[in-house]
């Protein structure tokens, strides 16, 4: 999966380059009353090469991902949520009642590197958290296989300080990968659905070590209200 390859790369982020925006279109953007960050996005999307202007849907998706008020992240970790998301639940150790809920505020920025496609950027915690950490942190979108219309999958990468409950380790310390689908909701706005949380587990083999992602829970990512964006958050409930 290209999305997980992006999330699991050794470098902070990987990039793919596709020219999108023509010179006349770029000039029109500079001459318009476009917000500065959107102007940088359109300029970055072009790479100076010929090509059509990004669609309104893509520009709207970029605005959603880089929204100034950020997002509220809610994680549900443990064997039961891991199994509900299709995982085995073996890495998120503990009994059936060992489930932990975490929340934090995230701020996502849009990378304006020339011709960068698909959409991606850095993320940071916008609130204090006992269990999560950035930097490094990043996010990236990916297109469905065989499609170049709009990105449909989202991956976020951030650090975890380790999560335990009842003397059992639910999530070990290290990088955490969050993946979900990005789609239009019933009211027309963007939403992230089907969120799963996974960590890398090293499996010893006869001729080396195999690293694979193991599901340890689920997550929700909701736009943060403007009045709550700067409010301290983060925490856990058993």
KOLVEXPA-31207 format. One line per 5 residues: number of its first residue (from 1); their letters; for each residue x, y, z of N, C-alpha, C. Coordinates in pm, 1 decimal. Example, Ala and Ser with C-alpha at 12.3 -4.5 7.8 and 13.67 -1.06 7.14 Angstrom:
# KOLVEXPA-31207
1> as> 1319.0 -569.0 780.0 1230.0 -450.0 780.0 1320.0 -330.0 780.0 ~ 1285.0 -225.0 708.0 1367.0 -106.0 714.0 1290.0 3.0 787.0
END
This chain:
# KOLVEXPA-31207
1> xxxxx> 84.8 -119.7 0.0 0.0 0.0 0.0 87.7 123.9 0.0 ~ 68.7 212.2 -97.8 153.6 330.2 -108.1 137.7 422.0 11.2 ~ 15.5 426.4 66.3 -9.1 514.4 180.6 71.7 469.8 300.6 ~ 71.0 340.5 329.8 147.7 290.7 442.3 296.3 298.4 414.3 ~ 335.7 287.5 287.6 476.3 305.3 255.0 519.3 446.5 287.0
6> xxxxx> 430.4 543.1 260.5 458.9 682.6 295.5 469.3 696.4 446.0 ~ 375.9 636.2 518.9 374.6 649.3 663.4 490.1 577.3 728.8 ~ 539.2 470.4 666.3 642.9 392.1 729.9 781.5 419.2 677.1 ~ 797.7 522.3 595.0 928.5 550.3 537.3 1026.9 592.2 644.9 ~ 1155.9 568.4 615.9 1258.2 605.3 712.7 1269.5 756.8 726.6
11> xxxxx> 1252.6 829.0 612.5 1255.7 974.1 618.7 1122.2 1024.7 671.3 ~ 1116.3 1150.7 721.6 990.8 1202.1 777.4 874.2 1193.9 681.0 ~ 898.5 1226.7 553.3 792.6 1219.9 454.1 850.9 1187.1 318.0 ~ 773.3 1123.0 234.7 813.4 1100.4 96.4 727.0 1186.2 6.7 ~ 775.3 1213.4 -114.3 703.4 1302.6 -203.2 691.3 1242.0 -341.6
16> xxxxx> 587.0 1283.0 -412.7 570.1 1250.7 -553.5 545.1 1382.0 -625.2 ~ 602.5 1397.7 -744.4 595.1 1526.5 -812.2 518.6 1513.5 -942.2 ~ 416.8 1599.0 -957.3 337.0 1602.3 -1078.4 306.5 1748.4 -1111.9 ~ 346.0 1797.7 -1231.1 311.6 1935.2 -1267.3 162.2 1949.4 -1285.4 ~ 105.6 2059.4 -1233.7 -39.4 2074.2 -1236.4 -87.6 2207.6 -1295.3
21> xxxxx> -22.8 2315.1 -1259.2 -80.3 2446.5 -1286.9 1.3 2519.7 -1392.5 ~ -64.7 2577.6 -1494.1 4.3 2648.6 -1600.6 51.8 2784.9 -1553.4 ~ 144.6 2843.5 -1628.0 196.1 2976.3 -1594.0 86.3 3082.0 -1592.2 ~ -4.7 3088.4 -1692.7 -112.5 3188.3 -1686.1 -201.8 3170.8 -1564.2 ~ -230.0 3045.6 -1528.9 -313.9 3021.9 -1411.5 -243.2 3067.4 -1284.6
26> xxxxx> -112.4 3044.1 -1276.3 -36.9 3088.3 -1159.0 -38.2 3240.2 -1148.2 ~ -26.0 3308.7 -1264.3 -30.1 3454.9 -1263.1 -166.4 3504.4 -1217.1 ~ -272.1 3434.7 -1259.2 -406.9 3474.4 -1217.2 -423.2 3457.9 -1066.7 ~ -363.6 3353.9 -1011.5 -370.3 3332.8 -867.9 -301.6 3445.8 -794.0 ~ -183.5 3483.6 -841.7 -108.8 3591.4 -774.9 -184.7 3723.0 -781.0
31> xxxxx> -262.2 3741.9 -888.9 -334.4 3868.0 -904.9 -468.1 3869.7 -831.9 ~ -510.8 3757.5 -780.1 -640.8 3749.2 -715.5 -628.6 3777.1 -566.7 ~ -744.5 3774.8 -499.0 -746.9 3796.9 -354.3 -741.3 3664.0 -279.4 ~ -670.1 3567.1 -335.7 -658.8 3435.4 -274.5 -585.7 3444.5 -141.0 ~ -631.5 3373.6 -37.3 -556.8 3370.7 89.0 -412.1 3328.1 64.3
36> xxxxx> -315.3 3385.8 135.9 -173.7 3355.9 110.9 -140.1 3207.9 112.0 ~ -196.5 3133.6 208.5 -160.8 2991.8 215.6 -213.6 2915.0 95.9 ~ -333.4 2954.7 44.3 -388.5 2886.9 -71.6 -309.4 2922.6 -197.1 ~ -263.7 3046.8 -204.3 -177.8 3085.4 -315.4 -49.6 3003.1 -318.6 ~ 8.0 2978.9 -199.9 129.1 2896.9 -192.8 99.8 2753.4 -233.8
41> xxxxx> -18.7 2705.2 -194.9 -56.7 2569.2 -233.2 -68.8 2557.1 -384.7 ~ -137.1 2651.8 -448.4 -153.9 2646.3 -592.3 -19.9 2658.9 -663.5 ~ 66.9 2745.3 -612.3 199.6 2760.9 -669.9 279.2 2632.0 -653.3 ~ 270.6 2571.8 -536.2 345.3 2448.8 -510.3 293.5 2333.9 -595.3 ~ 162.0 2333.1 -619.7 100.7 2223.7 -692.9 145.4 2221.7 -838.6
46> xxxxx> 188.0 2337.2 -889.8 219.8 2347.5 -1031.0 360.6 2300.5 -1063.2 ~ 459.5 2340.6 -984.5 597.9 2308.4 -1014.9 648.0 2377.5 -1140.2 ~ 575.6 2479.3 -1187.8 620.3 2553.4 -1304.4 589.8 2484.4 -1435.9 ~ 527.5 2368.5 -1434.5 500.1 2295.8 -1557.3 359.4 2319.3 -1607.6 ~ 331.1 2277.0 -1729.8 196.2 2293.4 -1783.4 99.4 2197.3 -1717.1
51> xxxxx> -25.8 2233.3 -1716.7 -125.4 2144.7 -1657.3 -246.2 2223.6 -1612.5 ~ -356.8 2155.8 -1587.7 -479.3 2223.5 -1547.2 -471.2 2274.0 -1404.3 ~ -554.9 2371.9 -1374.5 -563.4 2421.1 -1237.5 -626.4 2314.0 -1149.6 ~ -579.1 2301.5 -1025.1 -641.1 2203.3 -934.1 -791.3 2227.7 -923.4 ~ -866.9 2121.4 -910.9 -1012.0 2132.2 -903.6 -1054.5 2203.8 -776.2
56> xxxxx> -1177.3 2254.3 -777.6 -1230.5 2320.2 -658.2 -1238.9 2223.1 -541.7 ~ -1270.6 2096.7 -571.7 -1276.9 1996.7 -465.5 -1140.8 1976.9 -400.2 ~ -1034.7 1974.4 -481.0 -900.6 1955.2 -426.0 -858.3 2075.4 -342.9 ~ -889.7 2195.4 -390.0 -857.6 2315.5 -312.3 -937.0 2317.2 -181.4 ~ -1062.0 2271.3 -188.4 -1144.0 2265.2 -67.9 -1088.1 2163.1 30.6
61> xxxxx> -1039.3 2050.7 -21.4 -979.2 1948.6 64.8 -851.3 2000.6 129.2 ~ -771.9 2075.4 52.1 -650.2 2134.8 107.6 -684.0 2231.4 220.5 ~ -790.0 2310.4 201.3 -832.1 2404.4 305.2 -879.4 2331.4 429.9 ~ -945.7 2218.0 410.6 -992.1 2138.3 525.0 -874.2 2084.2 605.1 ~ -775.0 2028.7 537.0 -662.0 1969.4 606.5 -579.1 2074.3 680.3
66> xxxxx> -569.2 2194.3 625.7 -486.9 2298.9 686.0 -571.0 2401.5 761.5 ~ -688.6 2361.7 808.2 -778.7 2456.3 874.8 -709.7 2518.7 995.9 ~ -723.2 2651.3 1014.4 -650.9 2722.1 1121.0 -682.8 2672.3 1261.4 ~ -805.2 2624.0 1283.3 -843.8 2580.9 1417.9 -800.1 2438.7 1450.5 ~ -745.0 2367.2 1353.2 -693.0 2234.8 1379.8 -801.4 2129.9 1399.1
71> xxxxx> -762.6 2018.1 1459.9 -851.8 1904.1 1475.4 -845.1 1849.8 1618.1 ~ -952.4 1785.1 1658.4 -955.0 1711.1 1783.4 -936.7 1563.8 1751.7 ~ -831.8 1504.4 1806.6 -803.5 1363.0 1787.4 -850.2 1285.3 1909.9 ~ -927.8 1179.2 1886.6 -972.1 1091.1 1994.5 -931.9 948.2 1960.7 ~ -850.0 889.6 2046.8 -801.9 753.5 2028.8 -870.6 660.0 2127.2
76> xxxxx> -908.8 541.9 2082.6 -960.7 436.6 2169.3 -870.6 315.5 2150.2 ~ -796.4 280.0 2255.3 -691.2 179.7 2244.3 -721.6 58.0 2330.8 ~ -685.3 -58.8 2283.9 -707.0 -181.0 2359.1 -742.3 -295.9 2267.2 ~ -752.8 -415.7 2323.7 -780.5 -535.2 2243.9 -916.2 -527.7 2173.7 ~ -1019.9 -483.9 2246.3 -1153.6 -481.3 2186.6 -1163.9 -382.9 2070.3
81> xxxxx> -1120.7 -256.2 2087.5 -1126.5 -166.4 1971.4 -1036.1 -211.7 1857.1 ~ -922.5 -274.8 1889.7 -834.8 -325.1 1784.1 -905.7 -432.8 1703.0 ~ -974.4 -523.2 1770.6 -1047.4 -628.9 1701.2 -1164.7 -574.2 1622.1 ~ -1229.5 -469.4 1673.5 -1341.5 -409.2 1601.0 -1295.8 -344.6 1471.0 ~ -1166.2 -308.2 1464.2 -1110.8 -245.7 1344.2 -1044.6 -347.5 1252.4
86> xxxxx> -1061.4 -475.7 1283.0 -1006.7 -579.1 1196.9 -872.7 -633.5 1239.4 ~ -820.6 -588.4 1354.4 -693.2 -638.0 1402.7 -710.0 -760.9 1490.4 ~ -597.7 -821.6 1525.2 -602.3 -939.8 1610.5 -615.6 -903.6 1757.5 ~ -571.2 -783.1 1793.6 -577.2 -741.4 1933.1 -468.3 -802.3 2018.4 ~ -372.9 -872.9 1957.4 -269.8 -941.5 2035.0 -161.2 -847.2 2084.8
91> xxxxx> -136.3 -738.0 2011.2 -31.3 -645.9 2055.6 -82.6 -554.5 2165.6 ~ -208.3 -510.3 2154.6 -269.3 -428.5 2259.1 -311.2 -521.1 2371.7 ~ -216.6 -559.5 2455.1 -238.6 -662.4 2556.6 -327.5 -610.5 2669.0 ~ -387.6 -703.1 2741.9 -474.0 -666.6 2852.7 -607.5 -737.3 2840.5 ~ -685.1 -734.3 2946.2 -815.0 -799.6 2945.4 -916.5 -721.1 2863.8
96> xxxxx> -1037.8 -776.7 2849.2 -1141.8 -711.4 2770.4 -1177.9 -571.1 2819.8 ~ -1158.8 -545.3 2948.9 -1195.4 -414.1 3002.4 -1079.2 -315.6 2998.8 ~ -963.0 -359.5 2952.0 -846.6 -271.4 2945.6 -853.7 -187.6 2818.6 ~ -932.1 -83.0 2823.2 -947.6 9.5 2711.3 -919.9 150.6 2760.8 ~ -840.7 223.7 2684.5 -802.3 359.1 2722.6 -845.0 455.5 2613.3
101> xxxxx> -903.2 568.9 2651.3 -942.0 674.4 2557.7 -850.3 794.5 2577.8 ~ -788.8 840.8 2471.2 -701.9 957.7 2474.0 -758.0 1065.6 2382.7 ~ -728.9 1189.5 2414.7 -768.3 1298.9 2326.6 -658.3 1403.2 2322.8 ~ -647.7 1471.5 2211.6 -547.5 1576.6 2195.2 -590.2 1665.6 2079.5 ~ -538.4 1786.5 2077.7 -561.1 1878.9 1966.1 -441.5 1872.0 1872.3
106> xxxxx> -469.8 1865.5 1742.3 -365.7 1860.1 1641.5 -374.1 1980.7 1549.5 ~ -258.8 2031.5 1510.0 -250.3 2137.3 1409.6 -176.5 2081.5 1288.5 ~ -240.1 2084.7 1171.5 -180.6 2033.1 1049.2 -140.9 2148.5 958.6 ~ -20.8 2142.9 903.7 24.8 2243.8 807.9 42.3 2179.4 671.9 ~ 25.0 2260.1 566.5 32.7 2210.7 429.3 170.2 2241.6 371.7
111> xxxxx> 238.1 2141.1 322.8 369.6 2159.7 262.3 353.9 2231.9 128.6 ~ 431.0 2339.6 108.0 421.5 2414.1 -17.0 543.4 2390.9 -105.8 ~ 610.2 2275.6 -91.2 719.1 2241.1 -180.5 668.0 2238.3 -324.1 ~ 739.7 2297.1 -419.6 690.5 2300.0 -558.0 655.3 2162.3 -611.7 ~ 537.3 2154.6 -672.5 486.5 2035.4 -741.4 463.8 1917.3 -650.2
116> xxxxx> 441.9 1940.4 -524.1 421.8 1830.3 -430.1 280.2 1774.2 -443.3 ~ 270.8 1646.1 -467.4 142.8 1580.4 -484.9 161.8 1433.3 -449.9 ~ 79.9 1372.0 -367.1 -45.3 1421.7 -310.7 -24.1 1518.7 -194.9 ~ -134.6 1574.6 -145.7 -129.3 1668.2 -34.5 -64.5 1602.4 86.1 ~ 24.2 1677.3 153.4 89.4 1627.3 273.1 149.5 1744.2 349.9
121> xxxxx> 193.8 1719.2 470.6 253.3 1825.2 550.6 290.2 1775.5 688.7 ~ 322.7 1868.4 774.4 363.2 1836.9 911.1 243.9 1850.0 1005.3 ~ 252.5 1783.5 1118.4 151.4 1801.4 1222.5 221.4 1816.8 1356.5 ~ 155.8 1887.1 1445.9 209.3 1904.0 1580.4 94.5 1904.9 1679.8 ~ 126.9 1871.6 1802.6 27.3 1877.9 1908.9 -1.2 2023.0 1943.3
126> xxxxx> -128.5 2057.4 1948.1 -168.4 2192.8 1986.4 -217.7 2194.9 2130.2 ~ -194.4 2085.3 2203.8 -233.0 2076.8 2344.0 -135.7 1983.4 2414.3 ~ -132.8 1991.8 2545.0 -46.0 1903.6 2622.6 -102.1 1761.4 2622.5 ~ -14.3 1663.6 2620.6 -56.9 1524.3 2624.9 44.6 1441.4 2703.2 ~ -4.0 1356.0 2790.8 83.0 1267.3 2867.6 131.0 1150.0 2783.7
131> xxxxx> 63.6 1122.7 2672.4 89.8 999.1 2600.2 137.9 1018.3 2456.7 ~ 109.4 1133.0 2396.4 146.1 1156.9 2258.0 254.0 1262.6 2250.0 ~ 329.6 1261.0 2139.3 441.5 1353.5 2126.0 465.5 1388.0 1979.2 ~ 503.9 1513.1 1954.7 556.0 1559.7 1826.1 656.7 1669.7 1857.5 ~ 753.9 1702.1 1774.4 784.8 1632.8 1648.6 863.4 1504.9 1672.5
136> xxxxx> 888.3 1422.7 1569.5 835.9 1447.7 1435.2 690.0 1405.3 1425.0 ~ 619.1 1467.6 1335.5 482.0 1430.8 1306.4 450.2 1475.2 1164.9 ~ 377.3 1394.3 1092.4 341.9 1432.9 955.7 211.9 1365.0 915.9 ~ 156.1 1413.5 806.2 35.8 1354.7 749.0 49.3 1351.7 597.6 ~ -21.6 1262.2 532.9 -23.8 1259.9 387.0 -153.4 1196.4 338.9
141> xxxxx> -196.8 1239.1 222.1 -314.1 1182.0 156.5 -268.4 1094.2 41.3 ~ -353.4 1002.1 0.4 -319.4 913.4 -111.1 -442.0 890.0 -196.6 ~ -417.7 873.9 -327.3 -525.3 845.5 -420.7 -561.2 697.2 -418.0 ~ -685.9 666.8 -452.9 -725.6 527.8 -468.3 -650.5 467.8 -586.4 ~ -624.6 338.8 -580.9 -549.7 273.3 -686.4 -620.9 289.3 -820.2
146> xxxxx> -546.7 335.4 -918.4 -602.7 353.6 -1051.4 -682.6 480.7 -1069.0 ~ -682.5 568.7 -968.1 -759.8 692.8 -976.7 -669.8 811.8 -951.3 ~ -696.4 920.7 -1021.1 -620.1 1043.9 -1001.0 -715.8 1160.4 -978.1 ~ -839.5 1128.6 -936.5 -940.3 1232.9 -920.6 -917.3 1311.5 -792.0 ~ -937.7 1247.5 -677.4 -918.0 1310.6 -547.3 -857.4 1209.3 -451.6
151> xxxxx> -771.2 1254.0 -361.3 -720.7 1161.8 -260.2 -835.9 1110.0 -174.6 ~ -826.7 984.0 -135.6 -934.4 923.1 -58.2 -887.4 863.9 74.0 ~ -755.9 855.5 96.0 -702.5 794.6 217.7 -609.9 892.0 287.8 ~ -609.8 884.6 420.6 -528.3 973.9 503.2 -443.0 890.5 597.7 ~ -316.3 929.0 611.4 -227.9 869.4 711.9 -165.6 981.1 794.1
156> xxxxx> -162.6 962.2 925.1 -96.0 1054.6 1015.7 6.6 975.6 1095.9 ~ 119.8 1038.4 1122.1 225.4 972.7 1200.0 265.7 1064.8 1313.9 ~ 264.2 1013.6 1436.4 308.9 1088.2 1552.1 367.4 990.5 1652.2 ~ 426.1 1043.5 1757.5 491.0 959.1 1855.2 401.8 927.8 1973.6 ~ 428.3 813.2 2035.6 356.9 772.8 2156.4 459.1 745.3 2266.3
161> xxxxx> 429.8 792.9 2387.3 518.9 772.6 2500.5 494.9 640.5 2571.2 ~ 398.1 562.8 2521.0 361.5 436.6 2583.2 233.3 451.2 2662.0 ~ 142.5 355.6 2646.0 13.9 358.4 2714.7 -6.9 224.5 2784.3 ~ -39.0 229.1 2913.9 -63.4 107.6 2991.6 -191.0 123.4 3072.2 ~ -253.7 10.8 3102.6 -374.8 9.3 3185.6 -379.6 -123.2 3260.1
166> xxxxx> -405.4 -117.3 3389.2 -415.9 -238.1 3469.2 -289.7 -321.7 3468.5 ~ -174.1 -255.1 3456.2 -47.9 -327.0 3454.3 -12.8 -388.9 3321.1 ~ -97.0 -369.7 3218.5 -71.6 -426.3 3086.2 -39.0 -314.9 2988.1 ~ 51.4 -342.1 2895.7 88.1 -245.3 2792.5 -10.6 -252.7 2677.8 ~ -81.2 -142.1 2654.5 -173.2 -136.0 2541.4 -103.0 -91.6 2414.9
171> xxxxx> -15.9 9.1 2427.6 59.9 60.2 2314.1 203.1 85.3 2360.9 ~ 302.7 25.7 2297.6 440.6 50.3 2337.5 486.3 188.9 2292.9 ~ 590.5 238.6 2356.0 646.8 367.3 2316.9 704.2 357.5 2175.6 ~ 684.0 462.1 2097.5 735.0 463.9 1960.6 637.1 529.2 1865.8 ~ 665.5 524.1 1736.2 577.3 586.2 1637.6 440.9 518.0 1630.2
176> xxxxx> 337.3 597.4 1605.9 201.1 548.8 1587.7 152.3 596.5 1451.2 ~ 91.1 507.0 1376.4 37.6 540.3 1245.0 -114.9 534.5 1248.4 ~ -178.4 643.2 1209.7 -324.0 650.6 1202.8 -366.0 655.6 1056.7 ~ -458.6 570.6 1017.7 -505.8 570.1 879.4 -658.0 571.6 876.6 ~ -713.0 639.9 776.7 -857.2 647.4 761.7 -893.2 692.5 621.5
181> xxxxx> -1021.5 700.7 594.6 -1071.1 745.5 465.6 -1119.3 890.6 476.1 ~ -1098.4 965.5 368.6 -1145.6 1103.5 361.1 -1257.4 1109.0 258.1 ~ -1374.0 1158.9 300.1 -1488.0 1163.1 209.8 -1581.1 1277.0 247.1 ~ -1674.4 1304.7 156.6 -1775.6 1406.7 181.2 -1881.8 1351.3 275.4 ~ -1921.8 1431.9 374.2 -2026.9 1391.2 465.0 -2164.7 1422.7 409.6
186> xxxxx> -2267.7 1394.1 488.4 -2405.2 1414.6 444.7 -2434.6 1561.6 416.3 ~ -2366.6 1652.4 488.2 -2389.3 1796.0 468.7 -2291.3 1857.7 369.9 ~ -2211.5 1775.3 303.6 -2121.6 1826.6 200.6 -1981.3 1857.1 246.3 ~ -1958.1 1860.6 377.7 -1824.0 1888.8 427.1 -1737.5 1763.9 430.1 ~ -1607.6 1783.4 444.2 -1515.8 1670.1 449.7 -1518.7 1605.7 588.1
191> xxxxx> -1493.3 1475.3 591.0 -1484.4 1404.3 717.8 -1386.2 1288.2 703.5 ~ -1330.0 1247.1 816.9 -1239.8 1131.9 821.3 -1314.0 1017.7 889.4 ~ -1322.9 903.7 822.5 -1399.4 790.2 876.0 -1311.7 664.8 872.3 ~ -1357.4 562.4 945.7 -1288.0 433.7 943.6 -1147.5 441.2 998.0 ~ -1125.4 521.9 1101.8 -990.5 543.4 1152.6 -936.0 425.3 1232.2
196> xxxxx> -816.8 380.6 1199.8 -749.2 276.4 1276.0 -613.1 327.1 1322.6 ~ -571.1 278.2 1437.9 -442.8 313.8 1497.6 -354.7 189.7 1497.2 ~ -231.2 202.6 1448.1 -142.0 87.8 1439.0 -1.1 126.6 1480.6 ~ 73.4 29.0 1526.4 214.2 46.7 1560.8 294.2 -61.6 1491.0 ~ 422.6 -36.9 1475.2 508.7 -132.9 1407.7 557.1 -237.6 1507.5
201> xxxxx> 539.3 -363.1 1470.2 587.1 -473.2 1553.1 691.3 -552.0 1475.5 ~ 803.5 -579.9 1540.0 909.1 -657.6 1476.5 890.4 -805.2 1509.1 ~ 880.6 -886.4 1403.3 858.9 -1030.0 1418.1 987.7 -1103.2 1379.4 ~ 1052.3 -1171.9 1473.4 1175.8 -1244.5 1440.6 1149.7 -1356.5 1339.4 ~ 1237.1 -1366.5 1239.9 1231.6 -1472.8 1141.6 1363.8 -1548.7 1141.5
206> xxxxx> 1367.7 -1660.7 1073.6 1490.8 -1740.1 1070.1 1604.3 -1666.2 1001.7 ~ 1569.5 -1574.7 908.5 1672.9 -1501.6 835.3 1659.7 -1351.0 853.4 ~ 1618.5 -1308.4 968.6 1609.7 -1165.4 993.0 1487.0 -1129.9 1074.3 ~ 1444.0 -1004.1 1058.4 1329.8 -952.4 1133.4 1231.0 -889.4 1036.1 ~ 1105.3 -925.0 1049.7 998.5 -867.4 968.6 924.9 -762.6 1051.1
211> xxxxx> 915.6 -642.2 997.4 842.1 -535.7 1065.3 706.4 -520.0 998.3 ~ 599.7 -526.4 1076.3 465.3 -510.4 1022.3 382.5 -423.7 1115.7 ~ 280.5 -360.0 1058.7 192.3 -275.6 1136.9 83.5 -359.7 1201.5 ~ 65.2 -342.6 1332.2 -38.7 -413.2 1405.7 -140.7 -312.3 1458.4 ~ -268.0 -339.9 1435.6 -374.9 -251.7 1480.5 -387.8 -260.5 1632.6
216> xxxxx> -390.0 -144.2 1698.8 -402.8 -140.4 1845.0 -525.1 -61.1 1890.3 ~ -604.0 -8.8 1795.4 -721.8 67.0 1834.5 -780.8 144.5 1718.1 ~ -868.7 236.4 1751.5 -936.8 319.2 1652.3 -918.3 466.8 1687.0 ~ -953.7 554.7 1592.7 -945.6 697.7 1621.3 -1054.3 772.9 1547.2 ~ -1086.5 889.3 1599.6 -1174.4 986.0 1534.0 -1098.1 1117.0 1520.4
221> xxxxx> -1117.4 1184.6 1408.4 -1053.6 1313.4 1384.5 -1161.6 1411.6 1343.3 ~ -1191.8 1506.0 1432.0 -1299.3 1602.0 1409.8 -1242.8 1744.0 1406.0 ~ -1298.8 1830.9 1319.4 -1256.3 1971.4 1322.5 -1276.7 2031.0 1461.2 ~ -1174.4 2096.1 1513.6 -1184.1 2156.7 1646.3 -1259.4 2288.7 1637.9 ~ -1351.8 2313.2 1730.1 -1420.1 2442.8 1732.8 -1318.5 2555.1 1754.1
226> xxxxx> -1348.2 2670.8 1698.3 -1255.1 2783.3 1709.5 -1227.7 2819.2 1854.6 ~ -1329.4 2815.4 1939.9 -1308.6 2855.1 2077.2 -1232.8 2751.9 2157.7 ~ -1219.6 2627.6 2102.7 -1149.8 2523.4 2177.4 -1010.6 2495.5 2123.4 ~ -971.3 2561.8 2014.5 -845.3 2528.0 1949.8 -726.3 2554.1 2037.8 ~ -730.8 2660.0 2119.7 -616.6 2695.8 2201.0 -631.2 2652.0 2345.5
231> xxxxx> -738.1 2579.3 2374.8 -761.9 2536.9 2512.3 -678.5 2414.5 2545.4 ~ -612.2 2409.0 2660.3 -532.8 2290.0 2694.3 -619.1 2165.8 2691.3 ~ -560.8 2056.8 2639.8 -634.5 1931.7 2629.8 -540.8 1815.9 2653.9 ~ -581.8 1702.2 2605.6 -500.9 1581.8 2621.9 -534.0 1515.8 2754.0 ~ -535.6 1385.5 2752.4 -562.2 1313.8 2875.6 -607.6 1174.3 2845.6
236> xxx> -646.3 1102.1 2947.5 -687.8 964.5 2927.7 -794.6 927.5 3028.4 ~ -882.5 838.2 2985.7 -981.4 781.0 3075.8 -980.5 631.3 3055.9 ~ -993.7 559.5 3161.9 -989.4 414.0 3149.3 -1124.6 359.0 3112.3
END
